[in-house]
Amino acid sequence: PKHVFGHGWLLLDGGKMSKSKGNVVDPYILAEKFGVDALRFFLMRTFPFGSDGNFSNELLIQTINTDLANDLGNLVSRTTAMVGKYFGGALPAGCRTCAEPQPFDQELRTLAEGLRSVYEEDMETFAPHKALDEIFKVIQRANKYIDENAPWALARDMEANGARLAHVLYNLLETTRICGVLLSPFMPESCDKLFAQIGAGEDVRTWDAAAWG
């Protein structure tokens, strides 16, 4: 091996888990309750490699609710619901470009375009928690982008605003796809479902495809 990494301890109530103390957390039970993807994500998201980490069920549930349900889950469900409601589930041709782009279009795109390089640097230096932090900065920015554009207001006049609305939803789907590619090592099964939900084929789920457009 070219790299050998020694990880820290998982602590419970500030002390090492020990079979003799009987304070061992069973990963099989946790995986059955929360799913393997969620458990893997939590461990990689919460505890920096090289440092000890204090485990608790409360922290696990909080991380799942905040990151996966509120941030990622809301982004996917809101975006796909609007594509379904306003465009019958398929965006029209030409939606990649916009006649009058707004500053926050470029802000979101710049973040999403630059994500793979900062993610790669963090992963190569054994800092998956930092890589995940970068992904969720983009996800949070995408949720803010929804509120900035208020697609529900644009949809009130599809003749005037339909092209703008389609572009907004394209930007959201593309951001979601890139984040899904980079989340795949942590949550492979969940990301397969995400790709199916947004209509991303096998050819745009790869590392090489984690680029805009």
C-alpha positions in Angstrom: 0.0 0.0 0.0 1.1 3.6 -0.8 -0.9 5.1 2.1 -1.7 3.5 5.5 -4.0 5.5 7.7 -4.5 5.0 11.5 -8.0 6.2 12.5 -9.2 7.5 15.9 -11.5 5.9 18.4 -15.3 6.0 18.5 -16.2 7.0 22.0 -19.4 6.6 23.9 -20.1 9.2 26.7 -16.5 10.3 26.4 -15.0 6.9 27.0 -13.8 4.1 24.8 -16.4 1.4 23.9 -15.6 -1.8 25.7 -17.2 -5.2 25.7 -16.3 -5.6 29.4 -18.1 -2.4 30.2 -21.0 -3.4 28.0 -21.2 -0.1 26.3 -20.6 -1.3 22.8 -22.9 0.1 20.0 -23.9 -2.7 17.6 -23.4 -1.4 14.0 -25.7 -4.2 12.6 -28.6 -2.9 14.7 -27.9 0.7 13.7 -27.7 -0.4 10.0 -31.1 -2.2 10.3 -32.7 0.8 11.9 -31.2 3.7 9.8 -29.8 1.9 6.7 -26.2 1.3 5.8 -26.0 4.4 3.6 -27.1 6.7 6.4 -24.8 5.1 9.0 -21.8 5.3 6.7 -22.6 8.9 5.8 -22.9 9.8 9.5 -19.6 8.3 10.4 -17.8 10.0 7.5 -19.6 13.3 7.9 -19.2 13.7 11.7 -15.8 12.3 12.8 -12.6 13.7 11.3 -10.2 10.9 10.4 -7.4 10.8 12.9 -9.5 12.3 15.7 -11.6 10.5 18.3 -15.3 10.9 17.9 -18.0 10.8 20.6 -20.9 8.7 19.3 -24.6 9.2 20.3 -27.9 8.1 18.8 -29.1 11.7 19.2 -26.2 13.0 17.0 -26.9 10.3 14.4 -30.5 11.2 14.2 -29.8 14.9 14.1 -27.3 14.5 11.2 -29.7 12.4 9.2 -32.5 14.9 9.7 -30.5 18.0 9.0 -28.3 16.9 6.1 -30.2 14.1 4.4 -33.8 15.0 5.0 -33.9 18.8 5.3 -31.1 19.8 2.9 -30.6 17.0 0.3 -34.1 15.5 0.6 -35.8 18.9 0.2 -33.7 19.9 -2.7 -34.5 16.7 -4.7 -38.2 16.5 -3.8 -38.9 20.2 -4.4 -37.0 20.3 -7.7 -38.5 17.1 -9.2 -42.0 18.0 -8.0 -41.7 21.3 -9.9 -40.4 19.7 -13.0 -43.3 17.3 -12.9 -45.9 20.0 -12.1 -44.8 22.7 -14.6 -43.2 20.7 -17.4 -44.8 17.2 -17.2 -41.6 15.6 -15.9 -39.2 16.7 -18.8 -37.6 20.1 -19.2 -37.8 21.6 -22.7 -34.9 21.9 -25.2 -32.8 24.9 -24.8 -33.1 25.2 -21.0 -29.4 25.1 -20.4 -29.1 28.8 -21.4 -31.1 31.8 -20.4 -31.7 35.1 -22.3 -31.3 37.2 -19.2 -29.2 35.3 -16.6 -29.2 36.5 -13.1 -26.2 36.9 -10.7 -27.3 34.0 -8.5 -27.4 31.7 -11.6 -23.7 32.1 -11.9 -23.1 31.9 -8.2 -24.7 28.5 -8.0 -23.0 27.3 -11.2 -19.6 28.5 -10.1 -19.9 26.6 -6.8 -21.1 23.4 -8.5 -18.4 23.7 -11.2 -15.6 24.0 -8.7 -16.9 21.3 -6.3 -15.1 18.3 -7.8 -11.6 19.8 -7.5 -12.0 20.8 -3.8 -13.7 17.5 -3.0 -10.8 15.6 -4.7 -8.2 17.5 -2.7 -10.0 16.7 0.6 -10.4 13.0 -0.3 -6.8 12.7 -1.3 -5.7 14.1 2.1 -8.0 11.7 4.1 -10.5 14.4 5.0 -13.9 13.0 3.8 -15.7 15.1 6.4 -14.3 18.2 4.7 -15.3 16.8 1.3 -18.9 16.3 2.5 -18.9 19.7 4.0 -18.1 21.2 0.6 -20.9 19.2 -1.0 -23.5 20.4 1.6 -22.4 24.0 1.1 -23.5 23.6 -2.5 -26.7 21.8 -1.6 -27.6 24.6 0.9 -26.8 27.2 -1.8 -29.1 25.4 -4.2 -32.0 25.5 -1.6 -31.4 29.2 -1.2 -31.5 29.5 -5.0 -35.0 28.1 -5.1 -36.2 30.8 -2.7 -34.3 33.5 -4.7 -36.1 32.5 -7.9 -39.5 31.6 -6.5 -40.4 29.2 -9.3 -44.0 29.1 -8.1 -44.3 32.8 -8.9 -42.7 32.4 -12.3 -45.1 29.6 -13.1 -48.1 32.0 -12.8 -47.3 33.3 -16.3 -45.7 30.5 -18.3 -45.9 32.4 -21.5 -43.7 35.2 -20.2 -41.6 33.2 -17.7 -41.6 29.6 -18.9 -38.1 29.8 -20.4 -36.7 31.4 -17.2 -38.4 28.7 -15.1 -37.0 25.9 -17.2 -33.5 27.3 -16.8 -33.8 27.6 -13.0 -35.0 24.0 -12.8 -32.2 22.9 -15.1 -29.6 24.6 -12.8 -31.1 22.8 -9.8 -31.1 19.4 -11.4 -27.6 19.8 -12.7 -26.3 20.9 -9.3 -28.2 17.9 -7.7 -26.6 15.5 -10.2 -23.1 16.7 -9.6 -23.6 16.4 -5.8 -25.1 13.0 -6.3 -21.9 11.8 -8.2 -19.7 13.0 -5.3 -22.0 11.5 -2.7 -22.0 8.1 -4.3 -19.0 6.7 -2.4 -20.7 7.5 0.8 -24.3 6.5 -0.1 -24.3 4.3 -3.2 -27.8 2.9 -2.9 -29.4 6.2 -2.0 -27.6 8.0 -4.9 -28.8 5.4 -7.4 -32.4 6.3 -6.2 -31.5 10.0 -6.5 -30.2 9.6 -10.1 -33.4 7.7 -11.0 -35.6 10.4 -9.5 -33.9 13.2 -11.5 -33.6 11.2 -14.7 -29.8 11.0 -14.8 -28.6 8.0 -17.0 -25.6 5.8 -16.3 -23.4 7.9 -18.5 -23.7 11.0 -16.3 -23.2 9.3 -13.0 -19.4 8.9 -13.3 -16.5 10.8 -11.8 -15.6 12.2 -15.2 -19.2 13.5 -15.6 -19.1 15.5 -12.3 -18.8 18.6 -14.4 -21.4 21.2 -15.4 -23.4 20.6 -18.5 
